[in-house]
Amino acid sequence: MKTTAFTITSRVAALALLVTVAACSGMNTTQQRTLSGAGLGAAGGAAVGAVTGGNVAGGAAIGAAAGAAGGYLYDKSKK
């Protein structure tokens, strides 16, 4: 079976969504928003990496860091 960039991106996005949803129980809002941002950022970064022909894992890592920072800052602005 030939693995395409779209297939890889879809799997990474599904995994990020699953982890984000499953891991949020028992967390406070800051932790939830930071983790959700990291999950969405990882999926977005992986997608950009796959579409542009770049490194999918590198894109996911950068996206996760940016998403976590964004989620944390968003939480702090809401308090």
Backbone as CSV, one residue per row, in Angstrom:
resi,resn,N_x,N_y,N_z,CA_x,CA_y,CA_z,C_x,C_y,C_z
1,MET,0.839,-1.173,0.000,0.000,0.000,0.000,0.886,1.238,0.000
2,LYS,0.572,2.137,-0.896,1.345,3.368,-0.998,0.818,4.389,0.009
3,THR,1.705,4.919,0.815,1.329,5.906,1.809,1.516,7.295,1.215
4,THR,0.449,8.054,1.182,0.507,9.406,0.640,0.591,10.412,1.774
5,ALA,0.935,11.644,1.411,1.007,12.714,2.411,-0.359,12.931,3.047
6,PHE,-1.420,12.805,2.252,-2.765,12.980,2.790,-3.091,11.909,3.816
7,THR,-2.702,10.671,3.555,-2.953,9.573,4.487,-2.214,9.804,5.800
8,ILE,-0.969,10.208,5.710,-0.178,10.479,6.911,-0.803,11.617,7.702
9,THR,-1.166,12.685,6.994,-1.771,13.842,7.650,-3.077,13.461,8.328
10,SER,-3.881,12.670,7.665,-5.156,12.246,8.244,-4.945,11.434,9.513
11,ARG,-3.968,10.548,9.487,-3.689,9.736,10.680,-3.171,10.579,11.832
12,VAL,-2.293,11.525,11.542,-1.758,12.406,12.584,-2.872,13.261,13.164
13,ALA,-3.727,13.796,12.308,-4.833,14.630,12.786,-5.797,13.827,13.654
14,ALA,-6.119,12.609,13.236,-7.023,11.767,14.016,-6.417,11.423,15.373
15,LEU,-5.148,11.107,15.382,-4.476,10.786,16.639,-4.424,12.006,17.559
16,ALA,-4.115,13.163,17.003,-4.065,14.390,17.810,-5.426,14.704,18.407
17,LEU,-6.479,14.539,17.624,-7.824,14.790,18.127,-8.196,13.808,19.226
18,LEU,-7.884,12.554,19.025,-8.195,11.529,20.022,-7.472,11.794,21.337
19,VAL,-6.195,12.082,21.258,-5.406,12.353,22.460,-5.916,13.602,23.164
20,THR,-6.243,14.628,22.394,-6.728,15.878,22.983,-8.031,15.668,23.730
21,VAL,-8.957,14.958,23.133,-10.257,14.733,23.765,-10.128,13.811,24.974
22,ALA,-9.375,12.749,24.840,-9.270,11.763,25.917,-8.481,12.277,27.116
23,ALA,-7.539,13.141,26.874,-6.645,13.560,27.947,-7.174,14.730,28.776
24,CYS,-8.275,15.325,28.381,-8.745,16.540,29.049,-9.553,16.306,30.319
25,SER,-9.925,15.083,30.629,-10.719,14.870,31.833,-9.855,15.074,33.068
26,GLY,-10.397,15.756,34.041,-9.688,15.989,35.285,-8.669,17.117,35.237
27,MET,-8.673,17.901,34.180,-7.721,19.010,34.067,-8.435,20.335,34.318
28,ASN,-7.674,21.325,34.741,-8.256,22.653,34.858,-8.306,23.306,33.474
29,THR,-8.921,24.473,33.367,-9.113,25.087,32.052,-7.798,25.476,31.393
30,THR,-6.820,25.909,32.162,-5.527,26.265,31.573,-4.882,25.046,30.930
31,GLN,-4.888,23.939,31.632,-4.306,22.713,31.094,-5.071,22.229,29.871
32,GLN,-6.395,22.300,29.921,-7.205,21.862,28.788,-6.935,22.704,27.547
33,ARG,-6.891,24.006,27.714,-6.667,24.892,26.571,-5.255,24.749,26.014
34,THR,-4.285,24.559,26.895,-2.910,24.375,26.431,-2.779,23.066,25.658
35,LEU,-3.350,21.993,26.186,-3.283,20.699,25.510,-4.073,20.711,24.206
36,SER,-5.237,21.325,24.221,-6.028,21.412,22.992,-5.276,22.204,21.924
37,GLY,-4.660,23.288,22.326,-3.865,24.073,21.382,-2.711,23.267,20.822
38,ALA,-2.063,22.490,21.670,-0.946,21.658,21.210,-1.422,20.601,20.219
39,GLY,-2.551,19.970,20.504,-3.082,18.952,19.603,-3.477,19.517,18.255
40,LEU,-4.178,20.635,18.279,-4.580,21.266,17.022,-3.372,21.810,16.263
41,GLY,-2.421,22.361,16.997,-1.203,22.859,16.355,-0.395,21.742,15.722
42,ALA,-0.326,20.609,16.393,0.399,19.459,15.838,-0.263,18.970,14.556
43,ALA,-1.588,18.892,14.567,-2.306,18.460,13.362,-2.102,19.457,12.232
44,GLY,-2.208,20.728,12.543,-2.002,21.755,11.518,-0.585,21.773,10.989
45,GLY,0.381,21.642,11.881,1.781,21.617,11.464,2.111,20.406,10.615
46,ALA,1.543,19.270,10.971,1.757,18.060,10.171,1.136,18.215,8.786
47,ALA,-0.037,18.826,8.742,-0.698,19.040,7.461,0.117,19.970,6.569
48,VAL,0.613,21.052,7.135,1.431,21.984,6.359,2.711,21.304,5.892
49,GLY,3.335,20.544,6.772,4.544,19.825,6.400,4.307,18.828,5.279
50,ALA,3.173,18.142,5.326,2.856,17.156,4.291,2.516,17.813,2.964
51,VAL,1.747,18.878,3.012,1.317,19.548,1.784,2.484,20.233,1.081
52,THR,3.380,20.810,1.845,4.496,21.537,1.246,5.663,20.633,0.883
53,GLY,5.558,19.359,1.222,6.644,18.431,0.918,7.774,18.497,1.924
54,GLY,7.517,19.141,3.029,8.532,19.265,4.072,8.489,18.093,5.033
55,ASN,9.064,18.288,6.175,9.145,17.264,7.201,7.855,17.273,8.019
56,VAL,7.079,16.210,7.950,5.802,16.128,8.656,6.013,16.163,10.167
57,ALA,6.978,15.402,10.663,7.235,15.361,12.111,7.725,16.709,12.621
58,GLY,8.582,17.356,11.855,9.064,18.681,12.247,7.943,19.696,12.269
59,GLY,7.081,19.639,11.263,5.927,20.535,11.229,4.999,20.299,12.402
60,ALA,4.802,19.035,12.750,3.947,18.699,13.888,4.543,19.217,15.190
61,ALA,5.851,19.078,15.347,6.512,19.546,16.578,6.423,21.065,16.705
62,ILE,6.687,21.769,15.619,6.605,23.233,15.645,5.164,23.676,15.876
63,GLY,4.225,23.013,15.198,2.814,23.336,15.388,2.348,23.078,16.804
64,ALA,2.817,21.990,17.406,2.433,21.678,18.780,2.940,22.744,19.751
65,ALA,4.173,23.167,19.555,4.731,24.207,20.431,3.968,25.519,20.275
66,ALA,3.708,25.902,19.034,2.979,27.149,18.790,1.549,27.050,19.315
67,GLY,0.905,25.896,19.096,-0.460,25.709,19.580,-0.560,25.711,21.092
68,ALA,0.399,25.090,21.756,0.399,25.088,23.223,0.564,26.504,23.755
69,ALA,1.472,27.258,23.158,1.670,28.651,23.582,0.401,29.459,23.333
70,GLY,-0.215,29.244,22.181,-1.455,29.957,21.869,-2.577,29.607,22.821
71,GLY,-2.729,28.328,23.133,-3.759,27.908,24.074,-3.547,28.480,25.462
72,TYR,-2.302,28.515,25.894,-1.975,29.072,27.209,-2.279,30.570,27.252
73,LEU,-1.845,31.282,26.219,-2.077,32.728,26.175,-3.569,33.050,26.061
74,TYR,-4.290,32.244,25.305,-5.739,32.446,25.195,-6.394,32.272,26.555
75,ASP,-5.983,31.239,27.299,-6.541,31.010,28.623,-6.253,32.188,29.545
76,LYS,-5.045,32.681,29.503,-4.682,33.797,30.379,-5.454,35.066,30.023
77,SER,-5.778,35.244,28.741,-6.540,36.433,28.349,-8.002,36.342,28.760
78,LYS,-8.509,35.135,28.967,-9.891,34.932,29.367,-10.096,35.031,30.870
79,LYS,-9.025,35.050,31.642,-9.149,35.103,33.108,-8.990,36.505,33.610
